[in-house]
Amino acid sequence: MRNAMDRVTLTDLDYIERLHEPLSGVFAKMEEQGAAEHIPIVGTAVGRALHVLVRATGATRIVEVGTAIGYSALWMASAMKGGDIDTIDPDRTRTDRARALWSEAGVGARIRVHSGKALDVLPTLGGPYDLAFIDALKPEYLRYLEHCVRLVRPGGLIVADNVLWSGRVSGSAPDDRPDDTRALREFNAAFVRHAALDATILPIGDGLAVGVRR
Ligand SMILES: C[S@@+](CC[C@H](N)C(=O)[O-])C[C@H]1O[C@@H](n2cnc3c(N)ncnc32)[C@H](O)[C@@H]1O
């Protein structure tokens, strides 16, 4: 089925980005570090979308799976009117850097790092959360989802990044990561038809799954 998205070009996406103020301060620093060191942080468009989703929902309790150097958490924390973020990542080298960068941005007090594997940490969290953001190991996305369904309150959001996986999931690009691709296909099918969610996939960045907890 074809629709208006077929007409969106890279020029259109550049245009949208140029409408915004250029990134500055810690946001720009994180993007530079991520690019220079090939750290897989969310794209700018997804960061902006997370910011707007947090504002729209008034989220004050957020759980994030996959911290890295703290870029997506910074977008969400800077949109919060209060409250805090629990973010999970076993890589202390990255999360120590995230902490320093969050302090520099003035949001350090709002973010708590859980240094462990998500499947070990998620069962220890109580919730309820207003928003969960999934951005770690692709073969584990489905299991993260079931924890997030338990943890997010009715009306809250579950969001997951990379669900189009640079065209591999739809088959529009060669599949050099078949295990991740298979897992994401399973995740996407489960997510959009989940009995506990009203959900869809927004074709921004590398694909952003967004579901409202019923
Ligand atoms: C895509 S990056 C996260 C990027 C971050 N959300 C951002 O946009 O700024 C994925 C992160 O997941 C972390 N990770 C790896 N295994 C994990 C696990 N079992 N549980 C949670 N995080 C994990 C990696 O260390 C990595 O930093």
The ligand as an SDF file (V2000), in Angstrom:
LIG
                    3D

 27 29  0  0  0  0  0  0  0  0999 V2000
   22.1300    1.5750   21.2840 C   0  0  0  0  0  0  0  0  0  0  0  0
   23.0890    1.7780   22.7220 S   0  0  0  0  0  0  0  0  0  0  0  0
   22.0740    2.8300   23.7130 C   0  0  0  0  0  0  0  0  0  0  0  0
   22.0600    4.2440   23.2170 C   0  0  0  0  0  0  0  0  0  0  0  0
   21.3100    5.2190   24.0890 C   0  0  0  0  0  0  0  0  0  0  0  0
   19.9290    4.7950   24.3060 N   0  0  0  0  0  0  0  0  0  0  0  0
   21.2930    6.5800   23.4270 C   0  0  0  0  0  0  0  0  0  0  0  0
   20.6310    6.7310   22.3970 O   0  0  0  0  0  0  0  0  0  0  0  0
   21.9720    7.5000   23.9150 O   0  0  0  0  0  0  0  0  0  0  0  0
   22.8770    0.2130   23.4580 C   0  0  0  0  0  0  0  0  0  0  0  0
   23.4880    0.0850   24.8350 C   0  0  0  0  0  0  0  0  0  0  0  0
   22.9890   -1.1350   25.3680 O   0  0  0  0  0  0  0  0  0  0  0  0
   23.9580   -1.5760   26.2750 C   0  0  0  0  0  0  0  0  0  0  0  0
   23.7410   -2.9880   26.5920 N   0  0  0  0  0  0  0  0  0  0  0  0
   24.3900   -4.0900   26.1330 C   0  0  0  0  0  0  0  0  0  0  0  0
   23.9110   -5.1760   26.7120 N   0  0  0  0  0  0  0  0  0  0  0  0
   22.9390   -4.7830   27.5460 C   0  0  0  0  0  0  0  0  0  0  0  0
   22.0680   -5.4580   28.4350 C   0  0  0  0  0  0  0  0  0  0  0  0
   22.1140   -6.7840   28.5610 N   0  0  0  0  0  0  0  0  0  0  0  0
   21.2000   -4.7240   29.1470 N   0  0  0  0  0  0  0  0  0  0  0  0
   21.1420   -3.3770   29.0180 C   0  0  0  0  0  0  0  0  0  0  0  0
   21.9450   -2.6900   28.2080 N   0  0  0  0  0  0  0  0  0  0  0  0
   22.8160   -3.3730   27.4740 C   0  0  0  0  0  0  0  0  0  0  0  0
   25.2820   -1.3250   25.5700 C   0  0  0  0  0  0  0  0  0  0  0  0
   26.3300   -1.2590   26.5310 O   0  0  0  0  0  0  0  0  0  0  0  0
   24.9970   -0.0030   24.8650 C   0  0  0  0  0  0  0  0  0  0  0  0
   25.5530    1.0820   25.5680 O   0  0  0  0  0  0  0  0  0  0  0  0
  1  2  1  0
  2  3  1  0
  2 10  1  0
  3  4  1  0
  4  5  1  0
  5  6  1  0
  5  7  1  0
  7  8  2  0
  7  9  1  0
 10 11  1  0
 11 12  1  0
 11 26  1  0
 12 13  1  0
 13 14  1  0
 13 24  1  0
 14 15  1  0
 14 23  1  0
 15 16  2  0
 16 17  1  0
 17 18  1  0
 17 23  2  0
 18 19  1  0
 18 20  2  0
 20 21  1  0
 21 22  2  0
 22 23  1  0
 24 25  1  0
 24 26  1  0
 26 27  1  0
M  CHG  2   2   1   9  -1
M  END
$$$$
